[in-house]
Amino acid sequence: MLKEAIFHDNTIRFVHAKSRECLNFRIRVGRQDMKRCQLIYFSRTNPDEKKRVDMVWKYRDRWFDYYEAEVCFKKVARYQKYYFCLKDRRGKVEYLGVNGFTATEPEDGVFEFLYANEGDIYEIPGWAKGQVFYQIFPERFANGRKENDPEGCVPWGSTPTRENYMGGDIAGIHQHLDYLKELGVGCIYFNPIFQGDFNHKYATTDYYKIDPMFGTEEEFRELVAACHERKIKVILDGVFNHTGIHFEPFQDILKHQEASRYKEWFYITEYPVSISHHNYECVGAYKWMPKLNTSNLEVAEYILKVMEYWIREYHIDGWRLDVADEVDKRVWQRARACLKAKYPDCLLLGETWGYGLNMMQGDQMDSVMNYVFRDFTRDFFAYEAIDARELDHRINQMLSSYFGEAKHGLYNLLDSHDTERFLTMSKGDKRRLKLAAAFQFLFPGAPAIYYGDEIGMTGENDPDCRKAMKWEQEEQDRELYGWYRWMAALRMKEKCIREGNYVTNLCGEKEGVFGFIRFDVKDCIYVVFNRSEEENRSYIPVREMGGYQELVTGQEVVSEEILKGEHFYNGDVMVYEGKIGICLEPYAVKIIKKINGGR
């Protein structure tokens, strides 16, 4: 038994309340080390009535397996003591409690879950689970009204710079809502639209006004209503970590210096204050964006009022929160407590470039921008820098880093306004983008399209990734658009893709061949990728015998029996009844479903 690999503690990653009556327990053990993991639990007030439940294998990365068990009670879950019985593949049995391992069942020193309070329950808005997001950079999406173009506006489609303007606005977005609806978009995430400096508007000067170059507050109100008519949600970019230098409180500091009533709103490092990163903390060394002191209660209250104002007055559906992991967490804790009490379905989506568990414990964010997903998808499909086994490791390491429903809300992106476009990372090879998009739409979480990816737009890092959207159909890759549209429709049709379980079932035999299963109690879909110039023939294991259909081509196939001694990936913890022989063309994906249902 690999004792050094075994771990559990009573933190939210390893035990959490799914509801006030249901608890989910998790334990980490060595990869392929355990034959059985059992949870033994009992009430503090009734220690003689112990109950046992076999735990279910969930994830496997390079080093570890993760097992889980869900336990529901007739009343509120409280004062539940528990420990684990572990039997390894050599038959050795050990018990795990707070104080470590024992050869016999522990009399004391066991774990305890104390009380399931309402605030302990991690929930994401139901509409956000598995949703299809679409990110719009407003200045570059569409120019619908010339009269609000900024002075010196360059022609649409000019080479983007950090300084130039092309005239994108709210009216232009409104004119193309039917395009987004046809694509299958369920939620639009807008980069900043508040009055601010620069074309990106991340240097906010007035949080209560729409920037005039984008339009008016009334135009935005009409846009939100039009989105809702089409059953499309709207979230705005909340830039509360920093402001622009023309933000009124910062201007007051420049005018009154140490006498300013706003001097505690920012991190002033020396007086007199001028426009210099030496005088105040800012984003990096970017003097045009002074950092707000979000630990200041007055600042926190201001942020909360802004967030509620746009939900209350314009009926937006939530916020994407810029550099959320650099803001004092107490701001998000207050925001969640106050906003969710009034608007329980509002979405709080935080930006982070790493793992976001510290913000997703039920007291701050509903979800985070999943750049970890972007990184391993890029490395496998675009750069071809990792093989299938490394991809499998990174996937399961990421999934096991979250808990409960969190994985179904993760904002899974391929690129954004802050990165190279995926097609550029793929050196223009649209086959790789199609595979990555299929992977993105078939994976747990919420797939996010950066405007223009669906028609084949390219771009190096900022500012080149912020090109003007191409609206002339002769400049669009309509076949690629059709692929995105088909994937979005498939995702909306199949609940097991939106909310089901994940397990890898094909990995390692050939470097670029990778397969996984998405399944729930009703349906099961098998996905296989060939990220290679070579044609590959493979067998994929299936959970039951019968007839199957490949959904991309409509081709039907019947499963075969597994031969004696034949082994498949994760076959020690998954029950496979049969196998399907498939031919994978270069850079192809197969999506297979059992005909007439099946588990």
N, C-alpha and C positions, 0 to 999 in steps of 0.2 A: 504494500500500500504506500503510495507516494504522499506521505503525510505533509510534506512541505508544500504540496500543491493545494491542499484542502483549506478552504477559508469560508467563514461566515461571521458576520457581526450583525447587530440589530440596527444597522443604518438603512436608509430608505432603498438603497440599491439591492439589499438582500432580504428585506421584509417590508412590505408596504400594504396599506389599506386600499383595496380596490373599491370598497364601499365601507360603510360603518359596520357591516355584518360579514364582510369577506376579506381575508388576508391572503397575500401571496408570499410564499417563502422561496428563497433561492439558496443554493449552496454551490460553491466552486470546488471541483476535484480535478485530479490529473487526467489528461487526455487518455481515453480508452482504458482507464484504470479500474472503473467500478462495474460490478455486475448488478448492484442494486443500491439505491439510496432511499432511505425511509425517514419520514418526519414523524416523531413521536411527540404528542402534545397533550396537555391537560390543564384544567383550570386551577388557579392558585388555591381556590377554596375546595377543590375536590381532587386531591392528588392521587387517589387510588383509581380513578377512572381515566386511564390513559387510552389514547386512540392513536392508531398508526395509519399512515397513508404512504403509498409508494409514490415517489417523486418521478416526474417525467423529464426526460432529456430534452433540452431546448437548443443549446448552442455548443459549438466546438471550434476553438481557434487552434493555433499551433501547439499550445501547451496545456490547455484546460478544456474540460467539459463543464457545462452548467446545467443543473437540474432544478426543477421548480415544482411546487405543489400549491394548489389553491384550496383553502379551507373556509367554509362558510358556516356561520352560527345562526341560531334562531333569534338571538338578540345581538346587541352591540358587542363587537369583539373587544374583550378586555381581560387583563390579568391572565393571559395565556402563557404558560411555561412550556418550553419545548427543547428538544435536543435531537440529534440525528443518529441513525444506525446505518453504518456504511459497510458494505460487503464487497471486497475487491474481486478481481477475476481469478484469483488464486484461492478464494474461499475464506480469506481472513476477515473477521468482523471486528470493527471498532466503533465506539460511541464517541460523539463529539458534543461537548458542552462548552460553557464559558471558559473553563480552566484547561481545555485541551482534550486529549484522548484518554479513554478508559477502556479496559477490556470487558467490563461489565456495565450494566446500565447505571448511570450516575444517580446518586441519592440527592445530591444538591449540586450547586454550581452549574445550573442550566440557564438557557436564555429565557428572556421573558418579554412579551409584547404587552405594553401597559394599557393603552386606551386608543380607540379609533375615533378621533375627533373629526368633525366635518372638514376642518382646515387641513387635515392630513391627507385627504383624498386627492390624488392627482387626476384631473380630468381635462380633456381638451374639448372645445366645442365640436359637437357632432358633425357640423358641416365641414370642418377642416380635416377630418380623417380621410386620408387618401385623396384629397382634393387636387385638382390641376390648377396650378398657379401660373400667372403670366406677368413678368416684370416689364414695366414700361419706364423708360427714361424720357420724361415728358418733352424735353427740348428737341428730341430727335425722332419722335414717333410719327407725327403728322402735323402739318401746318394747315389748320382749318380756317383761320381768320387773319388776313394779312395786316389789318389795321393795328393789331397789337404787337407786330414784329418789333424787336428792339432796334435801336439805331445801329446802322452798320451791318445789318443781317446779311449773311452770305447766302448764295443760292443753295437750295435743297440738294443734298448729295455732295457738297463740297468736302474736301478733306477736313476731318474734325481736328480741332486744336483745343487746348485747355481754355482758350479765350473766346473763340468765335461762337456766333449764334446762328441758328438756321430757322428759327421761327416755330418750332413745335409748340402746340398749345392744347388746351382742354377741348376746344371745338374740334380739333383734328382727331383727338381720341374718340370723341362722341360719334363722329362720322364713321368710325370703323368698328363700332361695337358688334355689329352683325358678323364681321370677319372673325372676331374673337369667339363669338358664340358658336359659329360654324366650326371653328377649330376644336372646340370642346373645353374652353377655358371656364373655370368655375370661380376664380378669384383673381383680381388684378392687384398687384403690388406696385404702387407708384413711388418712384424716387421723389425727393422733396418737391413740393409745389408751393410752399410758403414763400413770402417775400424774402429774398436773400441775395447775396452777392454771387457772382459767377454763374456760368450756364448750368452747373450741377445743383446749385441752391443748397449745398451743405453748409453754407455760412449764413445761417438764418438771421434776419434782421427784425422780422415781425411774425410771431407764431399765430397771430389771429387773422392774417390776411393772405389771400392767394396772390402770388406774384403777378403784377399787371401784365407781364409778358406772356403769361399762361391764360389770362382771362379774368373773369370776375367771380366773386363768391356765388352769385346766382347761377352762373354757368356751371360751376362745380356742383351745386345742389342739383341741377338738372341732370348732370352726368351721373351722379350717384343714383338718382331715381331711375334713369334709363338703364343702368347696370342691373339694378334690382328687378326691373321689369323682365329682364332677360335671365334672371336667376344667377347673376354674377355678383359675387361679393367684392368689396373694396377695402383695401387697407392702405394707410398712408405711412410715409417714412417720417418717424419722429426723431429729430436730431437734437437730443437733449444732453449730450455729453459736452457739447461746445456750441458756440454761436459765431456769428460774424462780427466784425469790429464795429459795424454800424447798428448793432443791437442797442436799443436805447439805454439800458443799464450800463453797458460798457462805455458808451459815449459819455454818460454822466461821470464815469471814473476819469476819462480823459479830460473832462472839463473841470471837475472839482477835486481830483486827485484824492488825497487822504481824507478829505472832508465828504467824499461821496457816500451816500447811504447804501450804495451797492458794492462797496469795496470788498465785502465778504462774499459776494456772489461769484467771485473769480479767485484764482490763486495768484495774487500779486506778489512778486518776488522782490521788487525794488521800486522806489519812487525817485523822481517823477516817472509816471507811466507814459510811454510813447508807443507807437506801433512797432514793437520789437519783441521777439521771442525771449529776449533777455529780461524783460520786465514782468512777464507773466507766463504761467504754464499754458501750453497750447497743444494742438494735435501735432505730434512730432515736433518739428521746429518751424511749423507753418504759422507765421505770425498773424495771418488773416483769420485764424480760427481759435480764439482764446477758450480755454477749457472752463466750463462751469464748475463751481464748487457744489456738487450734488449732495454733499454731506450737510450742507446748510439747509435748515428746515424751511426757510423762506423760499429758497430755490426749489426744493422738493414740492412745496405746496403750489408754486407757480407751474411746474411741470404737470402736476396732477390736474390742475384746472384746465390747462391747454388740452390734455388728452381727453378729458370728459367733454369739453366744449365741442370738439369736432364729432364726437359720437352723438351727443345730445342734439346739436343743432343741424348737423348734416347727415346723420344716420350712417356714418361709415361703420364698417364691421370690425375694425381693429387697427392695430399698429404694428409696423415693422420698426424695431427700435435700434437705431444706429449705435455701433460699438457698445452694445448693452453690457458687455462684461467689463467695461471701464467705468461704468456709472455705479455709484453707491447702491448696493443691493437693497437698502432700505427704501429707496425710491420705488423700485419695482414691487417690493412687498406691500407698500402702501397703495400703489396703483392697482395691484391685483385685488386687494381686499376691498377697496372702494368701488372700482369699476365693475368687478364681477358681481357685487351685491346688486347693482342697478342694471347691468347689461351682461348677464351670465354667458351669452354667446359671443361676446367680443373676443377677438384673437389677439394675444400678445406674443409676438414673434421677435426673438432677439438675435442680433447679429453676433456671431462669434466665429473664429476660424479654427477652433479646436473642439474638444468635447464640451457639451453644454449641460452636463448633469447638475453642476452647481447652481444653474439657474432654473432647472426643471424639477423641483422637488415639491411642487404643489403650492409654493408661496410666491413665485415670480412669473416665469414665462410658461406659456403653453407649448412653445416649440422654439427651435433655433434654426438658423441657416446652417445646413449640414455640409460645410466645406470638407469635412472628413470623407463624406461620400463622394464629393467632387474629386478629391485627390486620388482615391483608389480607382475610381472610374476612369479618370484621365490617364493614370499610370498604366492601366490594363488595356484600354481600347485605343487611346490616342497615341501615347508614347510607346506602347508595347514594352514598357520597362520592367514589368513584373509578370510572373507566370500565374497559372490558375491557382496553384496552391497558396501563393502569397495573397492573391485576391481573396480566396476563401478565408484565410487567416484574418485579413483586415476587416472583411465584412462581419465576421462573427465577433471579433474583438469590439467592433463598433456597436453591434446590436446588444451585446452583453453589457455594455457600459450604461445602457438605459434600463428602464424597468416598465412593466405594465404596458399601457397604451401609448407610451411616448414614441415608440418607433413609427406608429401610424400617422403621427403628425409632423415628423421631421421634414423640413423644407429641403428637398433633395434637388440640388442644382448641378448643372454641368458647367456653367460659367455665369458671369454677371458683369455689371458696369465696372467692377474692380479687377477683372481678369481678362486674359486673352479669350477670344471666342473659341469654343471647342473645335470648330472646323479648322481654325488656324492652328491649334495645337495638333490636329490630325493631319497637318500639311495638305489640307484641301481634299483629303480622301473622304468623300461623303459616305462610303460604306462604313467607315468607323463611326461616323456621327450617327448613322442609322442604328448600328448595334448599340451604341451608348444610349441613344434615346429609348430603344426598346428595353434595355436594362433598367433605365431610370423609371419608365412607366410600369414595369412589371415587378419592381422592387418594393418592399414595405416603405411607406412614407408618402409624402406629397410631392409629385414631380413638378418642377418649376422650369418654365421656358423663359429664357431671356429673349426679349423681342427680336425677331428677325432670324433666330436660329432655325426656325421652322421653314424658312425659305432659302436657307443656305448662305446667310451673311457671314462674312469673315471679319477679323479685326485683331490686331495686336493689343497689348495692354493699353490702359488709359493713356491717351484719349482715343486711340484708334478703334477700341471696342464700342465706342459711342457714336458710330456712324448713323446717318439718317436712314430711317426705314425705307426699303424699296417697295413702292406701291405699283409700279408698272409690271404687269404680269409677265412680260417678256424678260424681265430681269429677275424674276423669282423662280426658284426651283419648285415647280408645282408637284413633281413626284415626291419630293421630300416633304412638302406641305401635306400631301395625302397620307404619307406614312405617320406623321405626327397626329393627324386627325383620326386615323384608324386606331392608333395606339390609345388615344384619349377615349375614344368610343368603347374600345375593348375594356379599358380600365373601369369605366362607368358601368358597363354591363356585368362584369364579374366581381362579385363581392369578395370572393376569396383573394383577389388581387389587391383590392383596396384595404381589406382588414384582416386577411388571413395570416396563417403562420408561414414561416420560411425555413427551408432546410436545403443545404447543398447535397446533390445526389450524383454529380458527375464532375470529377476533378482529378487532375494529376496524371492521367494516362497519357495525354497529349498536351503540350504546353499551352496552346491557345484554345482548347476546348473546355467549356465550363457549363454546368447545368445546375438548376435548382428547381424546387417545388414550391408552389404557393397553394395552400390548402386550408379549408375549414371543415366543419362537420358535414357539409353537404357536397362540396365540389373540390376538385384538385386539378391544377394546371401545371404542366411540365414545360420548362424553358431550357433550351440548349443553344449555346453560342459557339461559333467557330471563328475566332479572331486569328485567321491565318490565310495565307495565299494558297494553301494546299487543301484539296478536298479530303474530308475525313468521314470515315464510316465508324459509327459507334453504336453501342447498345446502351440504352438508358433504362434503369430499373423503374418499375411502376408499382403502385401500392395494391393494385388488383388486376386480375386478368380481364380481358374483354376487348371490345373494339374502341379505337381511338381516332380522333381527327386532328390533323395539323391545321391550325386555324388560319395561317397566312395563305396557304395554297388550297385548302379544302381537301387535301389528300387524306384518305382513310387507311388505317393500318390496324392489324390485329396483334395483340401481344403474344409472346412466346413464353414457354416455361423456362425457368432458370435452371441451368444444368448443375448437377452435383459438384460441389467444390468451386463453383463460380462465385466470386465475391464482387460486391459493388460498394461504392463510396458511402460511408456511414451506415453500412449494412449491419453493423453490430448493434445499432440502436434504432434503426428503422426497419419495419417489416415490409419487404418487397415480395410480391407474389409472382411477378413476371417481369419481362423486359421487352423493349421495342427496338428493333433495328432501324437506324436512320442514316441517311446520307447527307452530310453537311457540306454544302458548297462553300467556296472561299468567302469569308466575311458574311456568313449567313446566320440567321436565327430561326429556330423552330419553336413553335408554341403549340403544345399538344394537350388536348382535353379528352376525357373519356366520353364516348357517345352514350346518350341516355343516362347522364349523371354518373355517380360513383364517388366514393369518398376521396 
